[in-house]
Amino acid sequence: GRSGLWVREGETLINARRGQVVGADVELHELRIYQFTPRGELTVITLADGARHHEGRWQLRGVVHRRFTPERVVSETQASMDWPSTLDPRLLTLSIVRPRYLSIADLGATIDYLRANDLDTSTFESAYWGRVFYPLSILMLVFAALPFAFGTLENLRQSSADAFDMRDAEIVLRFGV
């Protein structure tokens, strides 16, 4: 969507305008990190031009921190910094890729993550259950078609048997055999 990717990590809310997978790395663009107290008070907003998860760690670039104190807002700028986040880049990859392209295992992991953070799971659950029941629905369609296939074969067999009986009767009538 227009608001991008949203992720919750404990008391931190993360928004990236867009994300992409680059080889084995994950990149986030136009990042906003909102840090709250357990009571829900905003304490820090971190803005970054981008973030990249590479070799097991997150690196932010073009960083601006805005810390909120009771008296004022303190701003600090850094060209780059390590971001001490436990955010799993694999989960972000799952959020970047559409649910219909994910495996059942990845859909399950995403649903678990969303539930743990009290987020909406409906899109991923729909894709998960669609993936689970798709083979069953195909089997049901095959079984539903079987009576028609065997009914047609039975009709053909009966028709050929009737035709054979008619030829026998014709032979008996013509030749008296």
HELIX and SHEET records of a PDB file:
HELIX    1   1 PRO A   89  ILE A   96  1                                   8    
HELIX    2   2 PRO A   99  TYR A  101  5                                   3    
HELIX    3   3 ILE A  104  ALA A  116  1                                  13    
HELIX    4   4 SER A  122  PHE A  175  1                                  54    
SHEET    1   A 6 LEU A   5  GLU A   9  0                                        
SHEET    2   A 6 THR A  12  VAL A  22 -1                                        
SHEET    3   A 6 ASP A  25  PHE A  36 -1                                        
SHEET    4   A 6 LEU A  42  HIS A  54 -1                                        
SHEET    5   A 6 ARG A  57  PHE A  68 -1                                        
SHEET    6   A 6 VAL A  73  TRP A  83 -1                                        
END                                                                             
